[in-house]
């Protein structure tokens, strides 16, 4: 696999299944070499080459907008102050925040395999212990090191998050001590934190964590700044996900934590990602008008009806991708990796939920 193809496949995609990307670690060298070893000088490189590459499936497209990850040396993480008492932590790909109050720490989303680094970051700010852990949602990659902080802390999460964690019985993700339905207010150390559930979108129980007095919002996996959404929008309900972002934008915040990337986002950047959601829906609508199922069926060599339906989806996605490319490739990372999948999601939505 060529270096550029590997970087493209990563792009700004922020990994919701870290097990598939174990070779990345924290080393930025992984962005250069990928998971496969580079050929040794003098070796027959073709003999070592994989049988299939991205280029063999589709001609390689150059990257669009890129925002490089800054160096993590020497700490292995990035730490910055979002507002008084509120701190942003990032591994370059994953991020969260914590609030250092006079009575102890309120910690959000203890990122999988990054608990030791997170403890060091907290110790830079305060010697006080973690007293509350707030789960944004149940996903392992975001809360997989919660067990390292849970012994003397209360864990708060949505009722759907609690149900999912009870189902999985994963000792790394302790079940919340406190769960709620639509709204929960945590008043601790002179700071109020509002936990707000906008409904299903990225997943069941995916909440917003809002600190109104500091104008800081945390809303994970829905609108990463300067990036298109993850593969297939990473959603269980695309309509609900759009509505959730709209709900977030009704709040008064200056900075937001998206769960991914190396920095927080701004209100304007969340608005930009919402614009992409809506524009991709519009582009898919137009593509469905241009691509007719009967034409795909008459042109295919296949007699397998399921394959023919798949070819129709692919044709619509390709047309939709072409419509979006001019406006969005140079604006948001991950466009080449995920735009066609976004079009697929809207095609399914338009065919089953709401006609275009």
N, C-alpha and C positions, 0 to 999 in steps of 0.2 A: 504494500500500500504506500503510495507516495505521501510525503510529509504533508503537502497541502490538503490532500484528500482526508487525511486523518484529522487535521485541524478543523476542516470544514465539518466533519462529522461530529466534532465536539462543539465548535463555534461557541455560541453563547448558550448552548443547551445546558441546563443545570440539573444534575443527575438525581432523578427520583428513585433510582435503583442502584445504590452505590456498589452492590456486589458485582455488577456487570463491569464496573470500572475500577476494580481493586488495584490495578497497576498504576493508577494515577497518583495516589497518595497526595502528598503536598508538593512533591517535586515538580517544578515547572518543566523539567526536562521531559516529563511525560508528554507535554504538549508538542515536543519536537520529535520524539522518537516513537511515540505510541506504544502499544503493547507488544508489537513484533520487533525482534532485534534487527538492527541495521546490518546490511551485508558487510562482511569483513573484506577489506581491500584484497584483491587478487582472487577472491572466490567467484564462482559462477553464480552471479546474482539471480539469473533467470531460474536456476535450479532451486533456489530458495524461495522464489516468489510464490505467493498464494495463488490458487487456481482462479479465484474471483476477486475483483476489486470494485470499488465504487465506480471507477471509470468504465468497467466492462458492462455495467448496468446502464449508465447514462454518462454522456460527455461531461467532463469536469467543468463546473462553472466557477469562476473566480469568486472569492469572498466579497461580500458587500461591506456593510458597516462593521468595524471592529473596535473593540475597547479592550486593550490588553490588560491582563491581570498584573498589578504591581508586584514587586518583589516582596516575599514574605520573610526574608532573612532580616535579622537572625532569630526572631522569635518563633516563626512558623505560623503567625497569625497577624491580623490587623486589628487595631483597637482605636476607636475615636469617640469623642463625646458628641452625642446628638443634641443634648439639651442639659440643663442642670440636673444632675443625678442620673441621667439616662445615657447608657453607653452602647455603642455598636461594635459587635465582634464579627470577624469574618475570617474564613480560611481561604478566601479567594474564589471559592465556588459556592460555599454555604455561608449563611450568616444568621445571626439572631441579635437580641439585645438583652441587657439586664439593667435593673434600677437599683442603685446603691442608696438605701435610706439610712437614717440614724439608728434604725432598729434591726437592720439586716437587709439581705439582698432578695429582690424579686427577679427570678431568672426565667427567661422564655426558652423553649425548645433546646434542650441540651443535645447538640448535634452528635450523631453517631460517630464514634471513634475519635472525637475531638474533646472529650471531657477533660483530659489532663491539660490541654492547652487552654481550655475555657477557665479552669481553676486558676491557672497562672495569670490570665487576663483579669479575672476578678480580684486577685490578690494585689494587682497593680493599683487598684482603686480603693479597696477597703479590706480590712482584716475580718470584717463581720461575716457570719455564715449565711448561706442561702436558706431563707425561711419559707419561700413560696416558689413553686415551679408551675409555670403556665404552659399548657400544651396548646399550640395552635391547631393541631389535628393529630391523627394517630400514626402518621407514616414513620416507619422505622428510621429512614435516613435523617429525619429532623429531630427525633426525640430518643434515639437509640442509646444515648448515654445518660438518660434520666436516673438510672439506678445509682450512678456515682454521686448524686446530690440528694437522694430521696430520704436518707435515714432520719434526718432531723427537719425535714421540710414537708409542708402541705402541698399536695398536687391538685391543681384545678384544671378541669377540662369540660368540654361539652358532653352531654349525656350520650350522644352517638359515639363520641370518642371513647367514653367509658365502656360502652357495649362492645365496640370492636376490640378493645384491649382485653376485655374479659374473654372474648372469643379466642384470641390468639394465645393468651397465657404466657406472654413473653416477659421473662424476669428483667430484661433490660428496660422495659417500658412499664413501670408499675402503674396499676390502675389508679385513676384520680381518687383522692379522698373526698373531694368536693366536685359535684357535677351540677350542671344547670341546663335550662332549655333555651331561652332567647337572650337573656341579659344577666350578667353578674357583675356586681361592683365590689372590688377589693380595695379597702381603705387600710393602708399600712404605712407606718413611718411618715405620716403626714402627706402621703401621695395617694390619690385615687387612680385606680386602673379599671377601665371599663372593658368587659369581655362581651362582645356582641356577635350574635349568630345571624348572618344574612340569609341562611338557607343553603340547600345543597348547591354545589358548584364543582370545585376541585374534588370534593369528596364529602361524605357525611361528617358533620361536626367541625368543619373548617371555619374557625372563628377569626374575628378581628380583635386585636389587642390595642387598646387606645388609651393614651395618657393625655387627657384634654388640657391639663394645666401646662404641659410641656409641648403641646402641639406635635406629638409624635404618634404614629400609627404603625402597627405591624399587621400585615395581611399577606400570608404566605402562599406562594405557588399560583397566584392569579394574575399578577401584573408585574413582572420583573422589569426594572427600568432599562431602557434602550435595548430591549430584546423582545422578539416575538415570543408568544407562549410556547411551552414545551410540546413535545410530540402529541398530536391529536388534541391539543389544548389541555392535556392531562386532566380531563374532566369526567364527571359522571352525569353532569347536567349543564350543557353549554348555555342554555338560556339562563339558568340560575347563576352561572358564573358571571355572565355579563351584568345581571342585575346586582350581584354582589359588589362588583367594581363600582357600579353607579351608586350603591349605598355607601361605599367607602368614600367616594368623592363628595358626599354630603357632609362629611365630618370636617372640622377645622384642623388641618394639620399642615406643617411645613415640610416634614421629612417622613418617609415611610420605609419600613424594613420588609423586604419581599421574600426573604428566606434564601435567596441566591444572589450571586454576583459579589463583587468586592466592595461595594459601597451602597449607602442608602439611596433612595430615589426622592424625587421632588413631586409635588402635586402635578406639575406640568408633564412630567414623565409618565405618571399614571394615566393622565388624560390621553397621552399619545398612544399608549398601549390599548386603551379602550377604543380609540379611533381605529387602530388596526383590527381589533375584533369586528367592529361594525363594517369596516371596509372590506374585510375578507368575506363577510356574509353577503355584502352587496356584489362583490366580484363573483361569488359562486352563483348567485341568482342570475347574473348575466351569462355566465358560462353554461348554465343549464338551458338557457334559451338558445345558445349557439350550438350546443351538442345534442343531437337527437338520438334517442335509444335505437330507433329503427335504422338510422344510418350506421351506427356502430354494429348492429346485428347483421346488416347486409354486407359490411366490409370484413367481418371477422372470418377466419378459417376454422374457428372452433364450433363444435356442436354441443358443447357443455354449457347449459344455460347459466349455471353459477359463474363460470368463467366469463361468459359474455357480459353478465351484470357487472362483474369486476372490471372488465375492460371499459364499460361505460363510465364507471366511477373514475377510473384512471384518466379517461379522455376529458371528463369534466374538470378533474383536478388539474390537469395540464393546462387547460384553457384558463382556468381561474388563476393559476400560478402566473401565467403570462400577463394577465390583466393587472395583477398586484405588483409585479416585478418592478416596473418603472417607478412607482411611487414609494415602495417600501424597502427594496433591497439595500439602498444606501442610507436608510434611516434606522433600521433595527437589526441587531445581531440575530443569527440563527435562521434567517429567511430561507436560504437554500436548503437547510436541513429539514424545515418543518412546514413551509407554506403549503405544500401539496396536501399534507395530512390535515391541515386546518380546513382546506377546501373540502376534503372527504367528510369531515365532521359536519360541515354545513350542508353538504349534499344529503347526508342521512337525515339531518334535522328537517330540511325542506321537504324531503319525501315522506317523512313519518310524523312530524309534529306540526309544522306550519308551512304551508305551501308558499313558495317564493312570490 
